[in-house]
């Protein structure tokens, strides 16, 4: 366990409550299968006084010499959204191979420039992947804080702390949907699941909390190409290959608003995460 990481009641009490409710209200075999779907995640919240800081929303990114500010060619520079210090996160508690050190910096073409005035990048746009970037800055790299390009307004800096948590698949996630399709889920269990999944928030790893439908489907549809039918079974097959890297919610303190109170989702294939191929990350945005 990383010293200073807060193990919140969200992890211990919510995880235990979900397991107990599943075993009480679901058939034994289904309950154990559903419990097997629970995944650890890292919740990022504004750091209070005395809490360890593991990253930040907004502000100025620290980049190594020779690393240029990310730009979407033909559109303009990306906005700096957030960064996290992997060494300060409980990454070994996760079920994905997040780097154990270095910094992850997240950039997004948020609509301040060009035709994407609402900060929306379509996953069906073949060029849209260039509108978001994740940089892994190695531990020990000599960095300097960069000024935000003149064309952009920087987001206010909000220091973040980390809370290890238990995440459950949203009811529309394919794994949960398939498992529970023939089950009359009791209201008590349904309410407990909603307590976990309804609050989007900022997160590293675990399950995404969608504002609309499965974010994995949106990324899969974009990967398969704009001519692909949403009913094509390949969409679900491809969606299963993607996992959440990070999600960043609308945040008043950071003056971040994604569409109408939406969220940004960065997804990656586990094998690409293990290989540190952050250039293969895909992003989608959902809003109300």
Backbone bond lengths (Angstrom), bond angles and torsions (degrees), N, CA, C in turn:
res aa  C-N    CA-C-N  psi(-1)  N-CA   C-N-CA  omega(-1)  CA-C   N-CA-C  phi
1 X - - - 1.466 - - 1.521 109.56 -
2 X 1.313 118.12 136.34 1.456 122.46 178.63 1.522 109.20 -72.40
3 X 1.362 119.11 127.31 1.463 120.44 179.19 1.522 110.96 -57.64
4 X 1.321 115.27 137.95 1.465 119.69 175.42 1.511 113.91 90.78
5 X 1.338 118.36 -12.72 1.460 119.38 178.97 1.526 109.28 -71.37
6 X 1.299 116.17 135.67 1.453 121.54 -179.16 1.523 109.30 -86.84
7 X 1.338 116.19 120.80 1.458 120.12 173.07 1.519 105.68 -94.29
8 X 1.294 116.22 100.41 1.461 120.79 -170.19 1.515 111.56 -79.69
9 X 1.333 115.00 164.90 1.453 120.71 173.57 1.523 110.81 -59.91
10 X 1.342 116.28 -21.36 1.460 118.80 179.09 1.515 110.57 -60.39
11 X 1.355 116.66 -40.86 1.453 119.44 -179.11 1.518 111.96 -71.81
12 X 1.335 116.60 -53.11 1.455 119.48 -172.70 1.519 112.67 -73.56
13 X 1.320 117.57 -52.30 1.462 119.66 -173.73 1.520 112.31 -75.92
14 X 1.335 117.21 -41.05 1.459 118.94 -178.83 1.523 111.05 -68.38
15 X 1.324 116.87 -43.47 1.456 119.42 178.19 1.516 111.80 -59.98
16 X 1.333 116.25 -45.41 1.465 120.38 179.16 1.522 111.08 -64.70
17 X 1.334 116.48 -41.02 1.466 120.01 -179.56 1.517 111.36 -64.63
18 X 1.324 117.18 -42.00 1.459 120.34 179.75 1.525 111.00 -64.18
19 X 1.330 116.26 -42.22 1.467 119.17 179.06 1.533 111.01 -63.88
20 X 1.336 115.28 -43.33 1.467 118.93 -179.57 1.522 111.55 -65.13
21 X 1.328 116.90 -42.67 1.461 120.31 -179.95 1.525 111.33 -64.84
22 X 1.341 115.83 -41.09 1.464 119.09 179.10 1.524 110.47 -61.30
23 X 1.346 116.29 -43.41 1.465 119.74 -178.09 1.522 112.16 -70.63
24 X 1.331 116.17 -23.91 1.457 120.22 179.55 1.522 111.96 -81.99
25 X 1.329 116.68 -38.37 1.461 119.98 -167.60 1.526 114.89 -110.82
26 X 1.313 118.53 -8.03 1.459 120.61 -179.99 1.521 109.99 -115.09
27 X 1.323 117.27 153.72 1.461 119.57 172.45 1.525 110.04 -53.95
28 X 1.309 117.39 145.01 1.463 121.56 -170.74 1.522 112.95 -52.80
29 X 1.340 116.59 -46.55 1.461 118.25 -177.72 1.518 111.65 -67.16
30 X 1.335 116.59 -39.27 1.467 120.66 179.03 1.523 110.14 -67.88
31 X 1.327 116.84 -40.22 1.464 120.63 179.98 1.521 110.85 -58.47
32 X 1.325 117.04 -46.64 1.463 119.54 -178.28 1.524 111.15 -67.58
33 X 1.327 116.76 -35.13 1.463 118.83 176.57 1.526 110.77 -66.39
34 X 1.340 116.69 -41.29 1.465 119.59 179.66 1.524 110.52 -66.69
35 X 1.323 117.20 -42.00 1.470 120.61 176.78 1.522 110.19 -59.42
36 X 1.323 116.11 -35.38 1.458 119.88 178.03 1.515 113.90 -65.60
37 X 1.332 116.48 -17.02 1.464 120.20 177.87 1.528 112.52 -81.68
38 X 1.331 118.59 -19.11 1.464 120.97 -178.51 1.525 109.91 -61.07
39 X 1.324 115.27 141.16 1.460 119.77 -176.54 1.528 110.16 -134.49
40 X 1.338 117.12 146.18 1.461 119.60 174.05 1.522 110.40 -74.94
41 X 1.296 115.80 148.12 1.458 122.16 175.50 1.520 108.65 -145.94
42 X 1.304 116.42 170.28 1.460 122.07 178.94 1.515 108.23 -117.71
43 X 1.307 115.98 116.56 1.457 121.54 177.21 1.520 108.44 -89.15
44 X 1.317 116.29 133.67 1.460 122.41 178.18 1.516 108.58 -108.25
45 X 1.324 116.24 125.87 1.462 121.63 179.61 1.517 108.74 -133.49
46 X 1.323 116.32 160.73 1.458 120.88 178.10 1.525 109.63 -57.48
47 X 1.326 116.43 130.56 1.459 121.32 -177.43 1.520 110.67 -74.48
48 X 1.315 115.69 128.75 1.451 121.05 174.43 1.515 110.73 -85.23
49 X 1.310 116.03 175.41 1.461 121.14 -179.67 1.526 109.98 -59.88
50 X 1.338 115.61 127.29 1.456 121.06 178.26 1.508 115.14 84.93
51 X 1.328 118.21 -7.18 1.458 119.98 179.35 1.525 110.46 -83.78
52 X 1.336 117.56 145.01 1.461 120.36 -179.74 1.527 111.40 -65.47
53 X 1.316 116.47 135.97 1.462 121.96 179.69 1.521 108.72 -94.79
54 X 1.335 116.11 125.88 1.462 121.32 -177.54 1.524 112.38 -113.74
55 X 1.315 116.91 -3.40 1.457 120.52 -178.41 1.510 110.24 172.66
56 X 1.319 115.18 -164.61 1.457 119.29 -178.94 1.514 110.83 -156.97
57 X 1.319 115.05 151.27 1.454 122.10 162.49 1.518 107.19 -90.56
58 X 1.331 116.66 143.26 1.455 120.70 173.01 1.519 113.58 59.19
59 X 1.333 114.54 -158.10 1.453 120.16 -175.94 1.517 111.29 79.19
60 X 1.322 114.96 -148.22 1.469 121.28 -177.93 1.520 109.31 -117.91
61 X 1.329 117.39 131.56 1.462 119.69 178.95 1.521 111.61 -78.25
62 X 1.322 116.13 148.32 1.462 122.06 173.31 1.527 107.70 -98.96
63 X 1.327 116.28 114.05 1.464 121.45 -175.75 1.522 110.32 -119.61
64 X 1.338 117.49 147.26 1.462 120.79 178.03 1.528 111.46 -69.05
65 X 1.308 114.88 157.58 1.460 120.24 174.28 1.526 108.81 -60.43
66 X 1.308 116.16 136.77 1.452 121.06 179.84 1.512 114.39 90.42
67 X 1.326 117.94 -9.55 1.463 121.66 175.84 1.514 108.28 -96.58
68 X 1.307 115.83 115.20 1.457 120.33 -177.38 1.524 110.72 -80.00
69 X 1.323 114.97 153.75 1.469 120.38 173.33 1.530 108.15 -60.86
70 X 1.319 119.07 129.16 1.469 120.56 -176.38 1.528 112.74 -59.65
71 X 1.318 114.79 136.57 1.465 122.35 -178.40 1.521 108.50 -132.25
72 X 1.305 116.53 140.16 1.462 122.75 170.12 1.517 105.92 -93.57
73 X 1.308 116.02 107.49 1.462 120.89 -174.92 1.518 110.81 -56.66
74 X 1.325 115.22 131.92 1.448 121.38 -179.59 1.513 113.77 86.17
75 X 1.339 117.20 -7.41 1.465 121.36 -179.20 1.522 112.75 -124.07
76 X 1.322 117.38 -45.84 1.453 119.51 177.59 1.514 112.65 137.75
77 X 1.335 116.79 -177.62 1.463 121.16 -178.03 1.525 112.33 -69.84
78 X 1.317 115.17 150.53 1.456 121.66 176.64 1.526 109.72 -86.08
79 X 1.304 116.29 153.02 1.463 120.98 176.31 1.527 109.90 -85.64
80 X 1.326 114.96 144.00 1.463 120.35 176.14 1.523 108.73 -80.98
81 X 1.335 115.80 122.97 1.464 121.51 -175.28 1.524 111.88 -99.37
82 X 1.325 116.72 -48.91 1.463 119.18 -174.09 1.518 110.09 -166.68
83 X 1.331 115.14 163.41 1.460 121.33 170.66 1.521 108.71 -144.98
84 X 1.332 115.78 150.94 1.461 121.46 176.51 1.521 108.93 -134.92
85 X 1.323 115.57 142.56 1.458 123.30 176.30 1.523 107.51 -90.13
86 X 1.311 116.61 107.17 1.470 119.97 -174.12 1.527 112.12 -61.30
87 X 1.332 117.65 -33.52 1.463 120.40 -179.80 1.519 112.04 -66.99
88 X 1.329 117.22 -20.75 1.466 121.50 179.78 1.521 112.42 -93.07
89 X 1.324 116.78 -1.56 1.464 121.62 -179.25 1.529 110.43 -101.93
90 X 1.326 118.25 151.41 1.469 120.84 176.79 1.525 111.38 -80.08
91 X 1.329 116.39 58.94 1.465 120.13 -171.19 1.527 112.08 -66.41
92 X 1.324 117.73 -26.90 1.467 119.53 -179.87 1.526 112.09 -71.31
93 X 1.329 116.30 -12.57 1.462 120.40 176.73 1.529 111.92 -84.55
94 X 1.338 116.78 -10.02 1.459 120.90 -177.50 1.522 110.77 -85.64
95 X 1.324 115.64 167.23 1.462 120.80 177.92 1.521 111.71 -104.10
96 X 1.332 116.26 16.05 1.459 121.92 173.99 1.521 107.79 -126.47
97 X 1.334 115.72 155.94 1.463 121.39 -171.45 1.526 111.61 -87.20
98 X 1.326 116.44 63.98 1.457 120.31 176.30 1.528 108.83 -67.68
99 X 1.328 118.81 145.89 1.468 119.63 176.36 1.526 111.08 -55.43
100 X 1.331 116.47 144.37 1.465 119.96 179.97 1.522 111.50 -87.93
101 X 1.320 116.93 -10.63 1.456 119.53 176.50 1.520 109.21 -150.17
102 X 1.321 115.73 179.64 1.459 120.08 -174.24 1.517 110.59 83.52
103 X 1.308 114.86 179.18 1.466 121.99 -177.32 1.520 110.01 -120.82
104 X 1.320 116.35 137.33 1.460 121.57 171.00 1.518 108.17 -101.15
105 X 1.326 115.98 125.45 1.467 121.93 179.65 1.522 108.67 -117.26
106 X 1.319 116.07 130.66 1.465 122.91 -173.81 1.529 110.00 -111.46
107 X 1.335 115.20 128.33 1.460 122.03 179.95 1.527 109.05 -126.06
108 X 1.347 115.20 150.49 1.466 119.98 -175.30 1.523 109.42 -152.53
109 X 1.328 115.47 138.90 1.465 120.90 175.10 1.521 107.31 -81.48
110 X 1.327 116.03 98.01 1.461 121.20 -164.43 1.518 115.18 -92.02
111 X 1.316 118.35 8.05 1.458 119.49 176.12 1.510 114.59 94.12
112 X 1.340 118.34 1.72 1.459 119.40 175.80 1.524 111.33 -66.19
113 X 1.325 115.88 -25.15 1.460 121.49 -178.25 1.523 109.55 -125.04
114 X 1.313 116.21 156.68 1.452 121.44 170.20 1.508 113.83 72.30
115 X 1.337 115.11 -158.67 1.458 121.70 -171.03 1.517 113.29 -85.75
116 X 1.338 117.60 -9.88 1.459 120.20 -177.30 1.523 108.94 -90.08
117 X 1.304 115.81 64.23 1.451 121.35 -170.92 1.507 114.92 -67.43
118 X 1.323 118.99 -17.26 1.459 120.79 178.34 1.524 111.64 -101.37
119 X 1.332 116.53 9.03 1.451 118.14 -179.27 1.514 112.69 67.83
120 X 1.333 117.39 33.97 1.460 121.12 -176.48 1.515 109.22 -115.85
121 X 1.326 116.28 122.96 1.451 121.89 174.37 1.522 107.97 -110.76
122 X 1.304 116.66 122.64 1.455 120.15 179.70 1.519 110.02 -75.93
123 X 1.324 116.50 131.99 1.456 119.84 176.00 1.519 111.36 -67.47
124 X 1.332 117.15 -15.90 1.460 121.11 178.48 1.520 112.59 -84.15
125 X 1.327 117.69 -7.90 1.458 121.72 178.47 1.521 108.16 -81.75
126 X 1.352 118.66 114.64 1.466 120.22 -177.98 1.519 113.15 -57.58
127 X 1.323 117.37 -27.48 1.458 120.62 -179.25 1.527 112.55 -91.92
128 X 1.334 116.74 -6.45 1.457 120.04 -172.80 1.513 114.79 -66.53
129 X 1.346 117.39 -23.88 1.464 119.69 -179.27 1.520 111.58 -60.19
130 X 1.331 116.72 -26.89 1.463 120.40 179.43 1.521 111.90 -73.29
131 X 1.337 117.05 -8.38 1.454 120.79 -179.98 1.515 113.73 -85.98
132 X 1.319 117.06 5.42 1.464 121.37 175.31 1.523 107.90 -144.65
133 X 1.307 116.40 147.37 1.460 120.40 -177.17 1.525 109.82 -146.59
134 X 1.324 115.28 144.29 1.460 121.63 169.74 1.523 107.38 -123.75
135 X 1.317 116.16 126.01 1.458 121.64 177.69 1.520 109.09 -109.98
136 X 1.335 116.07 132.87 1.464 120.53 172.08 1.519 107.39 -102.78
137 X 1.314 115.61 111.13 1.461 121.68 -177.70 1.521 107.41 -95.07
138 X 1.331 118.26 117.61 1.466 120.47 -173.45 1.523 112.42 -61.52
139 X 1.325 115.18 150.02 1.460 120.25 174.68 1.529 109.08 -61.96
140 X 1.302 116.58 139.44 1.455 121.32 178.81 1.508 114.87 86.31
141 X 1.330 117.55 -8.40 1.465 119.60 178.19 1.525 109.68 -65.19
142 X 1.309 115.87 139.27 1.465 120.97 176.65 1.524 107.79 -78.59
143 X 1.307 115.98 119.65 1.464 120.66 -175.33 1.519 110.92 -124.40
144 X 1.311 114.87 159.79 1.464 121.88 171.96 1.523 108.17 -133.91
145 X 1.330 115.43 146.87 1.457 119.28 175.93 1.520 109.18 -69.35
146 X 1.312 115.71 131.44 1.459 121.13 -178.36 1.525 110.48 -98.62
147 X 1.306 114.69 143.12 1.455 119.84 173.44 1.524 109.19 -76.30
148 X 1.304 116.17 141.94 1.459 121.37 176.15 1.523 109.45 -64.30
149 X 1.343 117.94 135.58 1.468 119.72 177.59 1.521 111.75 -51.66
150 X 1.327 115.45 146.28 1.468 120.97 -175.00 1.521 112.51 -57.90
151 X 1.333 117.26 -28.50 1.465 119.86 -177.29 1.531 112.95 -71.33
152 X 1.329 116.65 -15.31 1.461 120.83 -172.43 1.524 111.80 -114.40
153 X 1.320 115.16 152.32 1.459 121.81 168.07 1.523 107.72 -97.35
154 X 1.331 116.19 127.18 1.462 120.26 179.21 1.525 110.31 -73.69
155 X 1.312 115.67 148.71 1.461 120.12 173.05 1.527 109.17 -80.16
156 X 1.329 117.64 144.48 1.467 119.74 176.46 1.530 110.90 -59.35
157 X 1.326 116.04 142.94 1.461 120.59 -179.67 1.526 110.88 -76.15
158 X 1.324 115.90 133.14 1.468 122.48 176.37 1.527 107.45 -128.96
159 X 1.333 118.69 109.49 1.470 120.43 177.51 1.528 110.42 -63.39
160 X 1.329 115.41 142.99 1.463 121.39 -177.01 1.521 111.32 -118.77
161 X 1.319 115.36 146.00 1.456 121.57 168.95 1.523 108.18 -119.08
162 X 1.330 115.94 166.13 1.471 120.54 -172.76 1.517 111.19 -115.22
163 X 1.328 115.17 143.06 1.459 121.72 175.24 1.533 107.98 -132.37
164 X 1.308 115.69 117.25 1.460 119.61 176.20 1.522 108.71 -67.39
165 X 1.323 116.14 134.07 1.460 119.69 -173.37 1.524 110.79 -140.42
166 X 1.295 115.90 167.55 1.464 122.47 173.58 1.517 108.43 -102.82
167 X 1.317 116.67 130.14 1.462 120.35 179.70 1.524 109.79 -115.19
168 X 1.320 114.42 144.80 1.466 121.54 178.32 1.521 108.84 -118.50
169 X 1.329 117.54 149.77 1.462 119.06 177.91 1.521 110.82 -68.40
170 X 1.314 116.09 137.44 1.457 120.77 173.41 1.529 108.98 -59.32
171 X 1.337 116.12 154.93 1.470 119.57 -176.75 1.521 112.60 -59.92
172 X 1.358 117.20 -23.60 1.462 119.53 -179.59 1.527 112.22 -91.94
173 X 1.333 117.70 -4.15 1.457 120.15 175.60 1.526 108.57 -64.34
174 X 1.316 116.11 138.57 1.463 119.69 -171.44 1.528 112.78 -59.49
175 X 1.327 117.50 -37.54 1.462 119.47 -178.61 1.522 111.14 -63.92
176 X 1.340 116.69 -44.20 1.467 120.52 179.26 1.519 111.19 -71.58
177 X 1.310 116.00 -40.36 1.465 120.41 -178.49 1.524 110.82 -61.47
178 X 1.313 115.89 -44.28 1.466 119.96 -179.12 1.525 111.02 -66.83
179 X 1.333 116.83 -41.67 1.461 120.37 -177.38 1.524 112.39 -67.39
180 X 1.339 116.75 -38.72 1.463 121.27 -172.09 1.523 113.90 -102.02
181 X 1.324 117.36 9.02 1.462 119.94 -172.71 1.524 112.74 -61.91
182 X 1.328 117.89 -29.83 1.469 120.64 -178.63 1.526 112.04 -106.09
183 X 1.345 116.02 14.10 1.461 120.74 -176.15 1.523 109.65 -111.41
184 X 1.315 116.39 135.33 1.460 121.66 171.96 1.527 106.99 -84.96
185 X 1.342 116.28 95.96 1.465 120.82 -174.39 1.525 109.44 -70.81
186 X 1.331 118.90 121.79 1.467 121.27 -179.55 1.527 111.53 -60.99
187 X 1.312 115.47 149.28 1.466 120.62 -177.29 1.519 111.61 -59.04
188 X 1.331 117.94 -36.86 1.464 120.54 -178.00 1.520 111.24 -63.29
189 X 1.333 115.76 -44.45 1.459 119.58 177.67 1.516 110.12 -68.29
190 X 1.332 116.09 -41.99 1.464 120.39 179.24 1.524 110.67 -59.23
191 X 1.335 117.28 -42.13 1.463 120.88 178.89 1.522 111.14 -64.93
192 X 1.329 117.00 -40.53 1.459 120.35 179.49 1.526 111.12 -65.36
193 X 1.331 115.86 -40.40 1.465 119.46 176.35 1.522 109.91 -61.85
194 X 1.324 116.46 -43.75 1.460 120.14 179.71 1.520 111.93 -64.27
195 X 1.339 117.42 -33.77 1.463 120.11 177.25 1.522 110.89 -60.16
196 X 1.326 116.35 -34.29 1.458 121.01 -179.63 1.518 111.10 -80.50
197 X 1.326 117.42 -38.96 1.461 120.17 -169.05 1.518 114.87 -96.52
198 X 1.328 119.21 -17.09 1.461 119.53 -173.19 1.522 113.66 -76.33
199 X 1.330 118.62 -29.66 1.454 121.87 -179.73 1.521 108.63 -85.73
200 X 1.318 117.36 112.86 1.467 120.44 -174.73 1.522 109.95 -68.98
201 X 1.325 117.88 -70.82 1.452 121.68 176.78 1.520 113.12 68.71
202 X 1.329 114.70 -173.93 1.466 122.58 177.47 1.528 107.91 -101.92
203 X 1.321 116.77 137.18 1.465 119.66 -171.73 1.515 111.26 -151.35
204 X 1.336 114.85 146.10 1.458 123.27 168.90 1.526 107.19 -117.70
205 X 1.329 117.25 125.92 1.454 120.98 178.93 1.518 112.74 70.54
206 X 1.329 115.65 -174.61 1.457 120.80 -176.34 1.515 111.01 72.97
207 X 1.340 115.50 -161.41 1.457 121.15 177.22 1.523 110.27 -87.65
208 X 1.316 115.84 146.15 1.458 120.39 169.70 1.522 109.13 -69.40
209 X 1.330 115.23 150.18 1.467 120.87 172.40 1.522 106.51 -108.16
210 X 1.324 118.76 99.44 1.462 120.52 -174.22 1.517 112.17 -75.52
211 X 1.321 114.89 148.24 1.457 120.69 171.63 1.524 109.12 -85.22
212 X 1.323 115.83 -32.16 1.465 121.95 177.44 1.535 108.19 -116.19
213 X 1.341 117.37 -122.38 1.458 120.64 -179.57 1.517 111.22 -88.91
214 X 1.340 117.05 -171.21 1.460 121.13 -178.06 1.531 112.27 -58.26
215 X 1.323 116.38 124.28 1.468 119.93 179.39 1.522 110.30 -68.15
216 X 1.324 116.37 -27.49 1.459 119.92 178.69 1.524 110.97 -62.73
217 X 1.342 116.98 -35.87 1.461 120.80 178.39 1.522 110.90 -63.69
218 X 1.325 116.66 -41.61 1.461 120.19 -178.03 1.524 110.83 -63.40
219 X 1.334 115.80 -43.67 1.461 119.46 178.41 1.527 110.18 -65.89
220 X 1.326 117.01 -43.83 1.463 120.72 -179.87 1.520 111.29 -60.64
221 X 1.324 116.71 -43.17 1.458 120.82 179.85 1.523 110.36 -61.33
222 X 1.336 116.59 -40.37 1.457 119.68 178.27 1.512 112.68 -66.59
223 X 1.329 116.73 -38.49 1.460 120.92 179.46 1.523 111.01 -65.84
224 X 1.328 116.69 -39.08 1.466 120.65 -178.20 1.519 112.73 -74.27
225 X 1.327 117.12 -20.22 1.460 119.76 175.97 1.507 112.88 113.50
226 X 1.342 116.80 151.53 1.469 121.44 -174.00 1.516 114.73 -64.69
227 X 1.325 118.56 -18.53 1.458 120.03 179.20 1.517 113.68 -84.74
228 X 1.325 117.16 -0.27 1.462 121.19 -176.25 1.523 111.12 -78.01
229 X 1.315 116.72 133.08 1.462 121.04 175.13 1.523 109.45 -72.25
230 X 1.344 116.22 142.57 1.456 119.92 176.25 1.523 111.33 -64.71
231 X 1.322 117.68 -20.34 1.463 121.67 178.89 1.524 112.89 -88.76
232 X 1.311 116.80 -2.60 1.455 121.13 178.18 1.535 108.62 -63.75
233 X 1.328 118.55 125.64 1.477 120.27 -178.88 1.521 113.48 -60.23
234 X 1.332 117.13 -18.38 1.461 119.33 178.27 1.523 111.89 -66.36
235 X 1.350 117.01 -24.15 1.464 119.56 179.56 1.524 110.01 -62.58
236 X 1.326 116.73 -47.62 1.466 120.14 179.25 1.526 110.41 -65.49
237 X 1.327 116.83 -41.28 1.462 120.43 179.29 1.526 110.66 -60.25
238 X 1.323 116.29 -45.35 1.466 120.16 179.98 1.524 110.67 -69.53
239 X 1.328 116.93 -37.43 1.470 120.35 -179.40 1.520 111.28 -59.13
240 X 1.317 117.14 -35.19 1.465 120.90 -178.74 1.524 111.73 -67.20
241 X 1.309 117.73 -14.13 1.465 121.15 -178.25 1.527 112.49 -86.33
242 X 1.319 117.73 -5.57 1.462 120.98 -173.71 1.520 110.95 -112.78
243 X 1.330 114.67 146.25 1.460 120.65 177.70 1.521 109.35 -134.39
244 X 1.311 115.82 157.71 1.459 120.17 -178.76 1.522 110.79 -72.34
245 X 1.316 115.99 128.87 1.461 121.38 168.07 1.521 109.20 -90.70
246 X 1.329 116.67 -51.26 1.469 120.67 -179.01 1.516 109.77 -157.36
247 X 1.318 115.60 150.48 1.462 121.10 169.23 1.527 107.54 -132.32
248 X 1.336 115.06 141.07 1.460 121.01 177.83 1.518 108.18 -128.37
249 X 1.301 114.18 122.54 1.449 123.35 -173.70 1.526 110.22 -85.72
250 X 1.329 116.36 166.78 1.461 120.92 164.87 1.525 107.83 -55.77
251 X 1.347 116.97 138.38 1.467 120.06 -175.44 1.523 109.75 -144.29
252 X 1.323 116.25 115.76 1.466 120.45 -178.10 1.523 111.95 -65.05
253 X 1.339 117.72 -39.37 1.464 120.47 -177.60 1.523 111.44 -63.03
254 X 1.329 116.19 -35.09 1.463 120.82 179.86 1.520 112.34 -92.93
255 X 1.327 116.82 2.43 1.463 122.21 -179.32 1.530 110.85 58.24
256 X 1.328 115.92 37.27 1.464 121.67 179.64 1.522 109.76 -105.10
257 X 1.309 116.14 126.59 1.462 121.97 177.01 1.520 107.76 -136.13
258 X 1.321 116.06 115.18 1.463 120.76 -178.54 1.519 108.96 -101.40
259 X 1.349 115.73 101.43 1.456 119.92 -175.06 1.514 109.21 62.79
260 X 1.327 116.82 -130.21 1.462 122.48 177.48 1.528 108.27 -101.52
261 X 1.342 115.50 86.09 1.476 121.73 178.58 1.526 111.36 56.52
262 X 1.324 116.32 45.63 1.455 120.82 -178.12 1.512 113.49 -97.93
263 X 1.321 115.49 -162.85 1.460 122.16 -178.04 1.522 109.71 -146.57
264 X 1.331 114.86 154.80 1.462 122.81 174.99 1.522 108.63 -102.38
265 X 1.328 116.25 139.98 1.462 121.54 -178.64 1.527 109.19 -129.18
266 X 1.320 116.78 120.70 1.456 122.15 172.51 1.522 108.11 -101.16
267 X 1.335 116.83 123.37 1.458 121.79 -179.99 1.519 110.20 -119.26
268 X 1.332 115.24 154.73 1.457 120.99 -178.27 1.521 108.73 -150.23
269 X 1.320 117.18 151.40 1.457 120.50 171.51 1.531 108.36 -76.95
270 X 1.333 118.12 139.34 1.467 120.18 -177.76 1.523 113.59 -54.96
271 X 1.332 117.35 -38.16 1.461 119.06 -179.75 1.525 111.67 -67.24
272 X 1.327 117.11 -32.54 1.463 119.96 176.45 1.525 110.80 -72.51
273 X 1.327 116.95 -35.13 1.460 119.75 175.95 1.522 110.20 -64.22
274 X 1.327 117.42 -43.89 1.464 120.85 178.70 1.520 111.38 -61.25
275 X 1.331 116.28 -35.67 1.468 121.52 -179.46 1.524 112.45 -86.07
276 X 1.351 117.16 1.36 1.473 122.77 -179.07 1.527 111.49 60.19
277 X 1.343 115.83 35.03 1.458 120.82 177.90 1.534 109.05 -90.73
278 X 1.326 115.05 69.25 1.460 119.03 -178.98 1.526 112.46 -71.35
279 X 1.329 116.25 -10.39 1.459 119.67 173.87 1.529 111.19 -70.70
280 X 1.325 117.31 -13.21 1.465 121.10 -179.87 1.530 112.88 -98.59
281 X 1.309 116.83 7.70 1.463 120.82 176.83 1.522 109.48 -66.37
282 X 1.317 116.30 144.48 1.467 121.91 173.94 1.529 108.82 -119.61
283 X 1.319 115.73 151.20 1.460 120.94 -178.64 1.519 110.49 -124.62
284 X 1.304 115.54 148.67 1.454 121.14 168.10 1.520 107.97 -140.76
285 X 1.322 115.66 158.25 1.458 121.47 177.24 1.518 108.37 -126.97
286 X 1.319 116.23 137.39 1.461 121.27 174.60 1.519 109.03 -127.61
287 X 1.332 115.60 147.23 1.463 119.78 177.04 1.524 109.23 -146.55
288 X 1.325 115.55 171.26 1.459 121.13 -177.69 1.527 111.07 -67.20
